[in-house]
Amino acid sequence: MTTILANTVTAFATILSGLTTLAFCGLIAPQPWRWRMAYAAIFVTGIPTVWYHGFGETFWPGVADIGTNLLLAWTLQVAALWDNYAPKTRWVGAIASGLVNLFAIAGRISMGPGSARIFPVTFGEFGGFSVVELVLIVDSFLAIGLLYGKHQYIPARARPLLYVTTVFFLLGAVLASASNHRVDFSILAWHASWHVVGAFGFLFLWAFNHVRFNLAA
């Protein structure tokens, strides 16, 4: 019960980080629409996360949870592609990634509830990653990698914020490797901590974009 509550409450941090980044765009300085769509996807992702963890972690809420996470990762890729990549690269990358993600979630649905318990990468009792979770990890690294792929276009004063964002996402991947209900040292609820780390990572992502889009000149 403790981890269920922790996972549910911290999922609200995801919702709030999406709303906060959108509010910053309206109250402080605008950013390109592609990035505002990514921030909106953060907000959208948090809603089924609350649903999934708060109402029994059943099949369809789980599909909605992982599906919106894939959507978020894809919007981040699209935003990064449209920053500095050539038109052909943008469209090929966006379409290819979108199809892979659609195939992954369709496979999750077609395999039914049992698919969530199949772990190609396992860490024993500690946890592991399902196929769709592995796709999400690859998606996330690709989104970050696309930003580094055009590192030369990033203003020097924005680069430290990208590095901090990267650390947050790497730490999130470590925390996400544990079982949803694993607790260590009495206070480390791994999955709930992932929600919090991810939420702050998104705030640093907004700050990175704010510096390069609005303060670099």
N, C-alpha and C positions, 0 to 999 in steps of 0.2 A: 504493500500500500504506500510506503514511504517513497519508493522510486516512481510509482505511478504519479503521485502528487508532484514530485520534483520535476519529472519530465513534462508534465502538463503545465505547471506554473512557468517553467523556464521557456516553454514554447511561446509564451506571450512576449518574451524578449525578442523573438524573431519578428513577430507582428509589429512590435514597437520600433524595431530598428528599420523596418521598411517604411513605416509612417514617418519616422524621424528624418530619414534621408530625403524623403519626398518633401517634408516640411522645410528642410534646409534649402532645397532647390527653390522653393517658393519664397522663403523669408530672407535668405542670405544672398544667393545668386543662382541663376538658372544653369542647368547643364543640358547637353544635347538630349534629344528625346530618346535616343536609344538607351542612354544610361538611366533616364527616368523610368523607362519601361522595365529595366532590370530592378530598380528599387521597388517598383510596384509589384514585381514578381516575388520579392522578398516578403512583402506583406501578405500576398496571396498564399505563399508557401506555409506561413505560420498558422493559417486557419485550419487546414486539415491535420497539421501536426498536433494542435490542441485536440481536435476531434479524435485522432488516432490514440493518443496517449490517455486522454481523459475518459474515453468511453469504451474501454475494453480491448484495444489493440487487435481488432478483428480485421477480416480480409479487406473489405472495401475501403474502410478508412486508411488501411495500410497502403492500398493502391493509390489513393488520393494523395497520401503523404509523400510517397516516393515519386509519384508522377509529377507533383508540383515541384519537388526538388530537382528533378530532371529538367523541367521547364525553366526553372531559375538558372541552372547551370547553362542551358542553351541560350537564354537571353544575355547572360554575361559574355558568352562567346560571340554572339552577334554584335553586341556593343563594342567589344574589342576588335572584331574584324572590320567594323565600319569606321574605326579610328584612322588607320593609316594603311590598310591593306588594299591591294589592287582590286578592281571590281570583280574580275573573274574569281580570284581567291575568296572574296567575300561570299559570293553566291554558292560556289562549290562547297566551301567549308560549312556554311549555314545549312544548306540542303542536306549534305552528307550527315552532319551531326544530328540534324532533326530526324532524319530517317532512322538512324541508329537508335535514338532515344525512343521513337515511336515503336520500333521493333522490340526494344527491351521491355517497355511497359505492356505491349500486347502479349509478349511471352509470359510475363508475370501473371496476366489475367488468364491466359489460356491454360496455364499449368495449375491454376487454382491455389488454395491456401497452402498446400504443401511446398510451393516454390519458395516461400519465405524461410523455410527451414533447411534449404539446400545451400551449403556453404562451400564453394570451390576453394576459398581461402579460409582456413579455420585456425584458431588459436586455442583449441581445446575448450575447457570450461570458461575461459576468459571471454571468448566471443569469436567473431569472424565476419566475413563479408559474403552476402548473397550475390548472385549474378548482377542483379539490377544495382545493387550498392557498388559493385566494382565499376559498372558503367558510370555511375555518378562520380566516383573518385576520378576516373579518367576524364570525365567532363570538366571537373573542377580544375584539375591540373592543366587541361588544355586551355581553359579560360585564362588562367594565370600565365601560362606559357605564351599565349598570343600577345599579352601585354609586354612580356620580356622580349618577344620576337621583334618588336619595334622599339626597343629600349632607347635607341638613338634619338627618337622623337620625344622622349619624356624629358621635360625640363629638370635640371639638376636638383632644384629645391623640392620637386615632387617625388624623386626617386626614393628617399628614405621612407616615405609613407607607403610606397609600393612594397618595400622590403618588410615593413612591419605587418602589412596586410598579408603578405606571404607567410610570415611566421604564424599568424593567427590561423590561416587555413591549414597549414601543416599540423599545428597542434590540434585543430579540429579533427583532422583525419585520424590522428592517434586516438583521441577520445572516442571517436565513432567506431573504432575497432572493437570496443568492448560490448558485451551484452547490454541490452536496454536496461536491465535491472541489476547490474553489477555495482556494488558499493565497496570501496576499500578505505581503510584508515578511518572508518566510521563516518567520514564527511564527503569523500570523493564519489559522488554519483556520476559515473563516467558519461552516460548519455545526456543527462541534464546539463552537465558542464559543457558538453559540445554545443548545446543550444546557446549558452551564454557566450562562449568564445566566438561562435559564428556571428552572433548579433554584434559584438564589438568589432569583429573583422569587417563587417559591412559598413560600420561607421567610419573606420579607417579607409575603406575603399572610397566612400564619398569624399573624405578629406583629400585623398590622393587626386581624385578627379577635379575637386574644387581648385586645388593649387594649379594643376596643369591647364585647366580650361579658363580660370578666372583670375589667377594671380601671377601667371608665368610672365606676362608681358612687362 
